[in-house]
């Protein structure tokens, strides 16, 4: 017999699935699509298309994952208590690409970005199915970033017309994209966390895009936002006893991190204001940057890792969400806390559009202070877990 809560969950997801099917069918009508393009905006069409496609594909991917055995088993550092399908990322990737294809407008660098994210996701999918050593995944990510750099997606921190400037820009581009790709993978440790953080980052990237009149950047960000929102009801619930019915898997989390990090490099953040150009993306991605920096420093200081090989192979329960779980004792509270933190810093980034350089510096300082509060909470959590 199914419990009342299980039946309610199934009923809600079925209604949600049917509703999104109706919306997608409506959007596929050529007259409707043209009406959106002419009067309501391409961004709204992309948002609804990606959201409905993601919602429709998610149960299908869950079924395929169960049939093929691509599931995440409980145990070790994992905090879930039942076997869960892992192909949620595939639903998001297909919906994301489909929404952009339906828009019918992409430039060459957009195609390179999407292709690069897809390659990284395929490697993640193989890892979900048959484990791949971390060094091979890392090597693939670096190679793909090098191809992105060749296509013109590269940071502009140093004089690009000089050899040393170009090489430094390339190095920091690799560090930024590969670092954030893996940081997103690291936060994918609780129901809805990576999906929600990606949705929030996408939202603020989209807002900046429309602030600065960058439609291509905006369309990509909106497609990602819609794909996340369509998937989220299957991956997260505010009700205490409900667990995710499907996970992103490495394919989904690495795709999120790679595409959003590369999109940030592709964007123009501010005119003739390098401080604001630097501060804005840092604030939007701050939660990921902070978590990656924090665990790296702590693992080195405590002697948990003693070499680069140790660092890429280390798997532990010392991430932000693990620490906060020890403090709050409730996964939903942890996820919502991180969502609010991410949104707070994103709002700070939006206010920097016409700010003075000193405002950018102060806002970054504010981000340090806000995350210092998180560090105190995490330190408390560490003491509780000992």
C-alpha positions in Angstrom: 0.0 0.0 0.0 1.2 3.5 -0.8 1.2 6.1 2.0 -1.1 9.1 1.8 2.0 11.4 1.3 3.3 9.1 -1.5 0.0 9.3 -3.3 -0.1 13.1 -2.9 3.4 13.4 -4.3 2.5 11.2 -7.2 -0.7 13.1 -7.8 1.1 16.5 -7.7 3.8 15.4 -10.1 1.3 13.9 -12.5 -0.8 17.1 -12.6 2.4 19.1 -13.1 3.6 16.8 -15.8 0.2 17.0 -17.7 0.1 20.8 -17.4 3.6 21.2 -18.8 2.7 18.9 -21.6 -0.2 21.1 -22.5 2.0 24.2 -22.4 4.7 22.6 -24.6 2.1 21.5 -27.1 0.8 25.1 -27.2 4.3 26.5 -27.7 5.0 24.2 -30.6 2.3 25.7 -32.7 4.0 28.0 -35.3 1.5 30.8 -34.9 1.9 30.8 -31.1 5.7 30.9 -31.4 5.6 33.8 -33.8 3.3 35.7 -31.5 5.7 35.3 -28.6 8.6 36.4 -30.8 6.7 39.5 -32.1 4.8 40.6 -29.0 5.7 38.8 -25.7 9.4 38.4 -26.1 11.8 35.5 -27.1 13.0 35.3 -23.4 9.5 34.3 -22.2 9.1 31.7 -25.0 12.5 30.2 -24.1 11.7 30.2 -20.4 8.4 28.4 -20.9 9.7 26.0 -23.5 12.7 24.9 -21.5 10.7 24.6 -18.3 7.9 22.5 -19.8 10.4 20.3 -21.8 12.5 19.7 -18.7 9.4 18.8 -16.7 8.1 16.4 -19.4 11.5 14.6 -19.8 12.3 14.2 -16.2 10.0 11.2 -15.4 11.0 9.6 -18.7 14.7 9.9 -17.7 13.9 8.5 -14.2 12.2 5.4 -15.9 15.2 4.9 -18.2 17.7 5.3 -15.3 15.9 2.6 -13.3 15.8 0.2 -16.3 19.4 0.7 -17.2 20.7 0.7 -13.6 22.1 4.3 -13.6 21.2 4.9 -10.0 22.8 6.4 -7.0 23.0 3.9 -4.1 23.1 5.1 -0.5 26.2 4.7 1.6 29.5 6.3 2.4 29.4 10.1 2.5 26.0 10.2 0.8 23.1 11.3 3.0 20.2 9.9 1.0 18.7 6.6 2.2 17.3 4.9 -1.0 18.5 4.1 -4.5 17.6 7.1 -6.7 17.8 7.5 -10.6 20.6 9.7 -11.8 19.6 10.9 -15.3 18.0 14.1 -14.3 20.8 16.1 -15.9 20.0 14.6 -19.3 16.5 16.0 -19.1 17.9 19.4 -18.3 20.5 19.3 -21.1 18.0 18.3 -23.7 15.5 20.9 -22.7 18.2 23.6 -22.5 19.5 22.9 -26.0 15.9 22.4 -27.4 14.8 25.8 -26.1 17.8 27.6 -27.7 17.3 25.7 -30.9 13.6 26.7 -31.0 14.8 30.3 -30.6 16.7 29.8 -33.9 19.3 32.5 -33.1 22.8 31.6 -31.9 26.2 33.0 -32.6 29.4 30.9 -33.1 30.6 31.4 -29.6 27.2 30.3 -28.2 27.5 27.1 -30.3 31.0 26.5 -28.9 29.9 27.0 -25.3 26.9 24.6 -25.7 29.0 22.0 -27.4 31.7 22.3 -24.7 29.1 21.9 -22.0 27.7 18.9 -23.7 31.1 17.2 -24.0 31.7 17.7 -20.2 28.2 16.4 -19.5 28.8 13.2 -21.6 31.9 12.5 -19.5 29.8 13.1 -16.4 27.1 10.7 -17.7 29.7 8.0 -18.3 31.0 8.6 -14.8 27.4 8.2 -13.4 27.2 4.9 -15.3 30.7 3.6 -14.9 33.0 5.5 -12.6 35.8 7.5 -14.2 39.0 8.5 -12.3 38.8 12.2 -11.3 42.0 13.1 -13.2 40.5 12.0 -16.5 37.4 14.1 -15.9 39.6 17.1 -15.0 41.8 16.6 -18.1 38.7 16.6 -20.3 37.4 19.8 -18.7 40.8 21.5 -19.3 40.9 20.4 -23.0 37.3 21.6 -23.6 38.2 25.0 -22.0 41.2 25.3 -24.3 38.9 24.8 -27.2 36.6 27.5 -25.8 39.5 29.9 -25.5 40.4 29.2 -29.2 36.8 30.1 -30.1 37.2 33.5 -28.3 35.7 32.8 -24.9 38.5 34.0 -22.7 38.9 36.4 -19.8 40.1 39.9 -20.5 42.0 40.7 -17.3 45.4 41.4 -18.9 46.5 42.9 -22.2 45.4 40.4 -24.7 47.6 41.7 -27.5 50.8 40.6 -25.6 51.9 37.0 -25.3 52.2 37.1 -21.5 48.8 38.8 -21.2 47.1 36.2 -23.4 48.7 33.3 -21.5 47.6 34.7 -18.2 44.1 35.3 -19.5 44.0 31.7 -20.7 45.3 30.4 -17.4 42.7 32.3 -15.3 40.0 31.2 -17.8 40.9 27.6 -17.2 40.9 28.1 -13.4 37.6 29.9 -13.4 35.6 27.5 -15.6 37.2 24.2 -14.3 37.0 25.5 -10.7 33.3 26.4 -10.9 32.4 23.3 -12.8 33.7 21.2 -10.0 32.4 23.5 -7.3 28.9 23.0 -8.7 29.5 19.3 -8.6 30.6 19.5 -5.0 27.4 21.3 -3.9 25.2 18.7 -5.5 25.0 16.8 -2.2 21.4 17.6 -1.1 18.0 17.4 -2.8 17.5 20.5 -5.0 20.7 22.3 -3.9 22.7 22.3 -7.1 19.5 22.8 -9.2 18.4 25.7 -7.1 21.8 27.4 -6.9 22.1 27.1 -10.7 18.6 28.6 -11.1 19.5 31.6 -8.9 22.8 32.1 -10.7 21.0 31.9 -14.1 18.4 34.4 -12.9 21.0 37.0 -12.0 23.1 36.4 -15.1 19.9 36.9 -17.1 19.1 40.2 -15.2 22.6 41.5 -15.9 22.3 40.5 -19.6 19.1 42.6 -19.9 20.6 45.4 -17.9 23.5 45.6 -20.3 21.6 44.7 -23.5 23.3 41.3 -24.2 20.4 39.2 -25.7 22.5 36.2 -26.5 23.7 35.9 -22.9 20.2 36.5 -21.6 18.7 33.8 -23.8 21.2 31.2 -22.6 20.7 32.2 -18.9 16.9 32.1 -19.3 17.1 28.6 -21.0 19.1 27.4 -18.1 16.7 28.9 -15.6 13.7 27.3 -17.2 15.3 23.9 -17.4 16.1 24.1 -13.7 12.6 25.2 -12.7 11.0 22.4 -14.7 13.2 19.8 -13.0 13.1 21.2 -9.4 9.7 19.8 -8.3 11.0 16.3 -8.9 14.3 17.1 -7.1 13.2 19.1 -4.1 10.3 19.5 -1.8 9.6 21.7 1.3 7.7 18.9 2.9 9.7 17.1 5.5 9.3 13.4 4.5 9.6 13.9 0.8 12.8 12.9 -1.0 13.9 13.6 -4.5 12.5 11.2 -7.0 15.6 11.7 -9.3 19.0 13.3 -9.0 21.0 15.4 -11.5 24.0 13.1 -11.5 27.5 14.4 -12.5 26.2 15.0 -16.0 23.8 17.6 -14.8 25.9 19.3 -12.1 29.0 19.6 -14.3 26.9 20.9 -17.2 25.4 23.6 -15.0 28.8 24.7 -13.7 30.6 24.6 -17.0 27.9 26.5 -19.0 27.3 29.2 -16.4 31.0 29.8 -15.7 31.8 30.0 -19.4 28.8 32.3 -20.0 30.2 34.6 -17.3 33.4 34.9 -19.2 31.6 35.5 -22.5 29.6 38.4 -20.9 30.5 42.1 -20.8 29.9 43.2 -17.2 30.6 46.9 -17.2 31.9 49.7 -19.4 35.3 51.0 -18.4 35.0 49.9 -14.8 37.3 46.9 -14.2 36.4 46.8 -10.4 32.7 46.4 -11.1 33.5 43.9 -14.0 35.4 41.8 -11.6 33.1 42.1 -8.6 29.8 41.4 -10.3 30.4 37.8 -11.5 32.3 37.0 -8.3 29.2 38.0 -6.2 26.9 36.0 -8.4 29.1 32.9 -8.1 30.2 33.6 -4.5 28.7 30.6 -2.8 30.5 28.3 -5.2 33.8 30.2 -4.9 33.6 30.3 -1.2 32.9 26.6 -0.8 35.7 25.6 -3.1 38.2 27.9 -1.4 37.1 27.0 2.1 37.4 23.2 1.7 40.7 23.5 -0.3 42.4 25.6 2.4 41.0 23.5 5.3 42.1 20.2 3.7 45.6 21.5 3.1 45.9 23.1 6.6 44.6 20.0 8.3 46.8 17.7 6.3 43.9 15.8 4.7 45.5 16.4 1.3 49.2 16.6 0.7 49.4 16.7 -3.1 47.4 17.8 -6.2 46.5 14.1 -6.8 45.2 13.9 -3.2 43.2 17.1 -3.8 41.4 15.9 -6.9 40.7 12.4 -5.5 39.6 13.4 -2.0 36.0 12.8 -1.2 34.7 14.1 2.1 31.8 15.5 4.1 33.3 18.9 4.8 31.4 21.0 2.3 29.2 23.9 3.3 26.0 21.9 3.2 27.5 19.1 5.4 28.6 21.6 8.0 25.3 23.5 8.0 23.4 20.2 8.3 25.2 19.6 11.6 24.0 23.1 12.8 20.4 23.1 11.5 19.7 19.3 11.6 17.3 19.7 8.7 18.2 19.4 5.0 15.4 21.7 3.9 16.7 24.5 6.2 20.2 24.0 4.9 19.1 24.2 1.2 16.9 27.3 1.9 19.7 29.0 3.8 22.1 28.6 0.9 19.5 29.7 -1.6 18.9 32.9 0.4 22.6 33.5 0.7 23.1 33.0 -3.0 20.2 35.4 -3.8 21.4 38.0 -1.3 24.8 38.2 -3.0 23.2 38.2 -6.4 21.1 41.2 -5.5 24.3 42.9 -4.4 25.8 42.2 -7.9 22.8 43.7 -9.6 23.2 47.0 -7.7 26.7 47.4 -9.0 25.7 48.2 -12.6 26.3 51.9 -12.3 28.3 51.9 -9.1 31.6 53.6 -8.5 34.8 51.4 -8.1 34.8 52.0 -4.4 31.2 50.6 -4.2 32.4 47.4 -6.0 35.2 47.0 -3.4 32.9 47.5 -0.5 30.3 45.1 -1.9 33.0 42.4 -2.2 34.1 43.1 1.3 30.4 42.8 2.4 30.3 39.4 0.7 33.4 38.3 2.8 31.7 39.4 5.9 28.4 37.6 5.1 30.3 34.4 4.3 32.3 34.9 7.5 29.0 34.4 9.3 28.5 31.2 7.4 32.1 30.2 8.4 31.2 30.7 12.1 28.1 28.5 11.6 30.2 25.9 9.8 32.8 25.9 12.5 30.1 25.3 15.0 28.9 22.4 12.9 32.4 20.9 12.8 32.5 20.9 16.6 29.2 19.2 16.7 30.3 16.5 14.4 33.4 15.6 16.3 
